[in-house]
């Protein structure tokens, strides 16, 4: 019984995270400090804020494009972005951004970097933002 449960748990673990790295797609998560460093190291990228417009208006990263994951046209709007560009993504607490990343993977995007802990962590660590 323990072996069966362990096998099922292992399968769930692999199937839940298997979407993050394939031969054509990479999803990475970085802490606020490392995320900021990655932004500085790269030149050609797009920052996508998947929070609601109200959350975005309260404060966001400079140059971030707001495409709400909860919006009815998320897939369509995200799909208009260049798929070969590096995407830096964030939401409020890192609940929506992995879900949005999965949608964008299906749309053909190749590399997404997500903010661990979301904008809440970014803000609490006094990282740069626009009000």
Backbone as CSV, one residue per row, in Angstrom:
resi,resn,N_x,N_y,N_z,CA_x,CA_y,CA_z,C_x,C_y,C_z
1,UNK,0.832,-1.196,0.000,0.000,0.000,0.000,0.877,1.261,0.000
2,UNK,1.919,1.252,0.835,2.811,2.412,0.892,3.500,2.640,-0.452
3,UNK,3.867,1.561,-1.113,4.538,1.668,-2.408,3.580,2.260,-3.439
4,UNK,2.332,1.831,-3.411,1.335,2.351,-4.342,1.127,3.843,-4.101
5,UNK,0.973,4.248,-2.836,0.784,5.658,-2.507,2.008,6.484,-2.892
6,UNK,3.185,5.966,-2.639,4.414,6.663,-3.011,4.503,6.824,-4.523
7,UNK,4.135,5.808,-5.254,4.137,5.874,-6.714,3.154,6.900,-7.232
8,UNK,1.972,6.939,-6.644,0.956,7.910,-7.058,1.423,9.330,-6.761
9,UNK,2.017,9.528,-5.594,2.522,10.844,-5.209,3.625,11.293,-6.160
10,UNK,4.531,10.394,-6.487,5.622,10.710,-7.419,5.074,11.087,-8.789
11,UNK,4.079,10.336,-9.255,3.459,10.633,-10.545,2.832,12.023,-10.536
12,UNK,2.113,12.362,-9.473,1.485,13.672,-9.372,2.524,14.779,-9.367
13,UNK,3.601,14.575,-8.654,4.666,15.567,-8.596,5.246,15.819,-9.981
14,UNK,5.541,14.783,-10.693,6.122,14.907,-12.027,5.121,15.519,-12.997
15,UNK,3.875,15.068,-12.949,2.881,15.579,-13.898,2.536,17.032,-13.627
16,UNK,2.623,17.482,-12.377,2.317,18.867,-12.049,3.425,19.818,-12.476
17,UNK,4.655,19.373,-12.463,5.751,20.268,-12.808,6.372,19.953,-14.158
18,UNK,5.938,18.898,-14.820,6.506,18.507,-16.098,6.307,19.527,-17.196
19,UNK,5.324,20.395,-17.086,5.057,21.398,-18.102,6.093,22.509,-18.095
20,UNK,6.860,22.665,-17.020,7.755,23.804,-16.842,8.975,23.789,-17.753
21,UNK,9.432,22.618,-18.125,10.622,22.533,-18.970,10.425,21.463,-20.030
22,UNK,10.471,21.898,-21.283,10.419,20.971,-22.407,11.529,21.381,-23.369
23,UNK,11.630,20.711,-24.470,12.668,21.070,-25.440,12.394,22.427,-26.097
24,UNK,11.158,22.908,-26.032,10.812,24.178,-26.675,10.309,25.246,-25.707
25,UNK,10.309,24.949,-24.411,9.756,25.900,-23.437,10.496,25.803,-22.115
26,UNK,10.740,26.967,-21.500,11.362,27.012,-20.174,10.584,27.980,-19.291
27,UNK,10.257,27.537,-18.098,9.593,28.347,-17.075,10.511,28.354,-15.861
28,UNK,10.897,29.550,-15.427,11.775,29.671,-14.270,11.133,30.587,-13.237
29,UNK,11.479,30.367,-11.978,10.990,31.200,-10.888,12.184,31.784,-10.153
30,UNK,12.137,33.097,-9.879,13.229,33.752,-9.176,12.688,34.636,-8.058
31,UNK,13.467,34.737,-6.978,13.147,35.645,-5.877,13.196,37.081,-6.405
32,UNK,12.678,38.014,-5.643,12.638,39.411,-6.076,14.033,39.928,-6.440
33,UNK,15.004,39.688,-5.608,16.380,40.162,-5.880,16.939,39.530,-7.147
34,UNK,16.766,38.217,-7.302,17.279,37.530,-8.491,16.496,37.925,-9.749
35,UNK,15.210,38.155,-9.598,14.362,38.604,-10.703,14.864,39.960,-11.204
36,UNK,15.126,40.858,-10.264,15.645,42.178,-10.621,16.996,42.048,-11.334
37,UNK,17.841,41.146,-10.843,19.144,40.925,-11.474,18.979,40.398,-12.895
38,UNK,18.044,39.472,-13.090,17.787,38.930,-14.424,17.284,40.029,-15.369
39,UNK,16.470,40.943,-14.852,16.005,42.070,-15.662,17.196,42.909,-16.133
40,UNK,18.149,43.126,-15.226,19.332,43.923,-15.563,20.237,43.205,-16.560
41,UNK,20.299,41.887,-16.477,21.177,41.096,-17.341,20.641,40.965,-18.766
42,UNK,19.355,41.127,-18.938,18.724,40.942,-20.248,18.308,42.288,-20.826
43,UNK,18.275,42.356,-22.125,17.908,43.602,-22.813,16.591,43.478,-23.579
44,UNK,16.358,42.339,-24.165,15.222,42.165,-25.060,14.155,41.293,-24.396
45,UNK,13.230,41.926,-23.689,12.200,41.191,-22.957,10.933,42.019,-22.850
46,UNK,9.884,41.372,-22.376,8.609,42.025,-22.103,8.216,41.650,-20.678
47,UNK,7.740,42.630,-19.916,7.233,42.365,-18.563,5.715,42.324,-18.650
48,UNK,5.135,41.225,-18.191,3.679,41.053,-18.234,3.145,40.931,-16.805
49,UNK,2.274,41.860,-16.453,1.597,41.880,-15.161,0.216,41.271,-15.393
50,UNK,-0.050,40.101,-14.818,-1.318,39.414,-15.075,-2.372,39.688,-13.997
51,UNK,-2.126,40.711,-13.184,-3.112,41.084,-12.164,-4.262,41.856,-12.800
52,UNK,-5.262,42.152,-12.010,-6.405,42.924,-12.499,-5.980,44.372,-12.755
53,UNK,-6.715,45.106,-13.577,-6.378,46.519,-13.800,-6.350,47.329,-12.493
54,UNK,-7.221,47.015,-11.561,-7.235,47.717,-10.276,-5.951,47.471,-9.484
55,UNK,-5.498,46.228,-9.467,-4.237,45.917,-8.787,-3.077,46.634,-9.471
56,UNK,-3.099,46.634,-10.785,-2.046,47.283,-11.580,-1.966,48.770,-11.262
57,UNK,-3.126,49.434,-11.178,-3.164,50.877,-10.906,-2.589,51.226,-9.537
58,UNK,-2.654,50.315,-8.595,-2.129,50.579,-7.245,-0.611,50.560,-7.201
59,UNK,0.016,50.016,-8.219,1.472,49.947,-8.301,1.889,48.779,-9.161
60,UNK,2.931,48.994,-9.967,3.411,47.946,-10.865,4.873,48.203,-11.202
61,UNK,5.483,47.266,-11.889,6.857,47.435,-12.352,6.871,48.373,-13.546
62,UNK,7.943,49.142,-13.658,8.099,50.045,-14.794,8.062,49.238,-16.093
63,UNK,7.383,49.773,-17.076,7.276,49.190,-18.417,6.488,47.881,-18.474
64,UNK,5.782,47.536,-17.410,4.983,46.306,-17.409,3.699,46.509,-18.210
65,UNK,3.364,45.497,-18.995,2.112,45.468,-19.742,1.091,44.722,-18.886
66,UNK,-0.069,45.314,-18.694,-1.104,44.669,-17.889,-2.061,43.886,-18.782
67,UNK,-2.026,42.560,-18.623,-2.981,41.672,-19.298,-3.560,40.779,-18.204
68,UNK,-4.724,41.126,-17.719,-5.320,40.414,-16.589,-5.621,38.953,-16.933
69,UNK,-5.115,38.058,-16.102,-5.402,36.633,-16.289,-6.901,36.372,-16.166
70,UNK,-7.574,37.161,-15.330,-9.011,36.997,-15.134,-9.828,37.629,-16.260
71,UNK,-9.190,38.376,-17.134,-9.892,38.993,-18.247,-10.340,37.942,-19.254
72,UNK,-11.468,38.176,-19.891,-12.008,37.184,-20.828,-11.128,36.998,-22.058
73,UNK,-10.295,37.986,-22.366,-9.462,37.891,-23.551,-7.998,37.646,-23.259
74,UNK,-7.675,37.026,-22.124,-6.261,36.854,-21.762,-5.471,36.142,-22.849
75,UNK,-5.936,35.009,-23.287,-5.210,34.217,-24.281,-5.019,35.001,-25.578
76,UNK,-6.065,35.691,-26.006,-6.002,36.469,-27.243,-5.013,37.628,-27.107
77,UNK,-5.100,38.368,-26.001,-4.216,39.520,-25.794,-2.759,39.080,-25.624
78,UNK,-2.544,38.062,-24.826,-1.184,37.550,-24.630,-0.630,37.020,-25.943
79,UNK,-1.484,36.395,-26.739,-1.073,35.828,-28.009,-0.583,36.852,-29.023
80,UNK,-0.897,38.130,-28.812,-0.446,39.202,-29.696,1.024,39.570,-29.462
81,UNK,1.564,39.161,-28.318,2.960,39.483,-27.996,3.904,38.596,-28.805
82,UNK,5.129,39.083,-29.064,6.103,38.250,-29.784,6.445,36.996,-28.974
83,UNK,6.251,35.861,-29.550,6.405,34.593,-28.828,7.855,34.206,-28.566
84,UNK,8.772,34.776,-29.330,10.180,34.421,-29.150,10.899,35.322,-28.146
85,UNK,10.202,36.314,-27.605,10.808,37.209,-26.610,10.771,36.562,-25.227
86,UNK,11.766,36.902,-24.429,11.785,36.496,-23.025,10.671,37.251,-22.308
87,UNK,9.844,36.526,-21.578,8.734,37.128,-20.839,9.041,37.078,-19.350
88,UNK,9.034,38.247,-18.719,9.079,38.329,-17.267,7.635,38.509,-16.836
89,UNK,7.162,37.653,-15.948,5.754,37.665,-15.565,5.614,37.757,-14.052
90,UNK,4.513,38.362,-13.630,4.190,38.366,-12.203,2.700,38.604,-12.009
91,UNK,2.229,38.175,-10.847,0.872,38.473,-10.402,0.989,38.984,-8.971
92,UNK,-0.051,38.886,-8.197,-0.001,39.429,-6.836,0.745,38.507,-5.870
93,UNK,0.451,37.203,-5.916,1.034,36.275,-4.933,1.667,35.040,-5.564
94,UNK,1.793,35.004,-6.846,2.294,33.886,-7.646,1.309,32.726,-7.692
95,UNK,0.050,33.042,-7.712,-0.970,32.012,-7.934,-1.409,32.036,-9.405
96,UNK,-1.686,33.214,-9.925,-2.167,33.348,-11.306,-1.052,33.224,-12.341
97,UNK,0.146,33.700,-12.021,1.204,33.726,-13.044,1.604,32.334,-13.543
98,UNK,1.688,31.302,-12.700,1.956,29.975,-13.274,0.822,29.499,-14.182
99,UNK,-0.409,29.823,-13.827,-1.551,29.454,-14.665,-1.485,30.196,-16.003
100,UNK,-1.169,31.480,-15.938,-1.029,32.280,-17.157,0.123,31.758,-18.013
101,UNK,1.195,31.332,-17.360,2.353,30.794,-18.083,1.989,29.539,-18.859
102,UNK,1.164,28.710,-18.276,0.723,27.491,-18.971,-0.084,27.838,-20.224
103,UNK,-0.932,28.855,-20.110,-1.712,29.305,-21.262,-0.764,29.838,-22.337
104,UNK,0.214,30.635,-21.911,1.149,31.226,-22.871,2.043,30.163,-23.511
105,UNK,2.344,29.124,-22.779,3.099,28.010,-23.360,2.295,27.414,-24.514
106,UNK,1.001,27.216,-24.293,0.134,26.666,-25.352,0.044,27.609,-26.550
107,UNK,0.220,28.905,-26.301,0.182,29.907,-27.373,1.497,29.956,-28.153
108,UNK,2.514,29.239,-27.674,3.775,29.179,-28.410,4.924,29.976,-27.832
109,UNK,4.765,30.526,-26.629,5.872,31.250,-26.007,6.954,30.262,-25.597
110,UNK,8.201,30.742,-25.546,9.320,29.827,-25.338,10.021,29.954,-23.989
111,UNK,9.953,31.137,-23.352,10.699,31.315,-22.100,9.992,32.337,-21.217
112,UNK,9.600,31.906,-20.026,8.938,32.787,-19.062,9.680,32.716,-17.739
113,UNK,9.949,33.894,-17.193,10.550,33.997,-15.860,9.487,34.579,-14.946
114,UNK,9.184,33.877,-13.872,8.121,34.261,-12.940,8.733,34.772,-11.636
115,UNK,8.032,35.696,-11.002,8.462,36.289,-9.740,7.942,35.465,-8.566
116,UNK,8.857,34.826,-7.830,8.464,34.037,-6.660,7.780,34.925,-5.633
117,UNK,6.612,34.509,-5.195,5.876,35.272,-4.193,5.097,36.439,-4.768
118,UNK,5.255,36.691,-6.060,4.492,37.727,-6.734,4.855,39.144,-6.338
119,UNK,4.024,40.070,-6.792,4.276,41.493,-6.576,4.263,41.852,-5.098
120,UNK,3.522,41.078,-4.322,3.490,41.324,-2.879,4.905,41.231,-2.288
121,UNK,5.661,40.214,-2.681,7.050,40.059,-2.217,7.908,41.207,-2.735
122,UNK,7.718,41.539,-4.008,8.468,42.629,-4.639,8.278,43.919,-3.843
123,UNK,7.032,44.225,-3.554,6.681,45.447,-2.826,7.233,45.431,-1.400
124,UNK,7.115,44.296,-0.700,7.593,44.182,0.682,9.108,44.311,0.789
125,UNK,9.799,44.017,-0.304,11.257,44.127,-0.290,11.718,45.483,-0.848
126,UNK,10.767,46.411,-0.962,11.051,47.774,-1.430,11.778,47.822,-2.763
127,UNK,11.350,46.963,-3.671,11.930,46.942,-5.003,11.292,48.073,-5.824
128,UNK,11.940,48.484,-6.920,11.428,49.617,-7.698,10.054,49.344,-8.307
129,UNK,9.186,50.354,-8.204,7.841,50.222,-8.764,7.303,51.581,-9.155
130,UNK,6.269,51.565,-9.967,5.589,52.770,-10.420,4.226,52.801,-9.743
131,UNK,3.868,53.942,-9.198,2.535,54.098,-8.560,1.582,54.795,-9.479
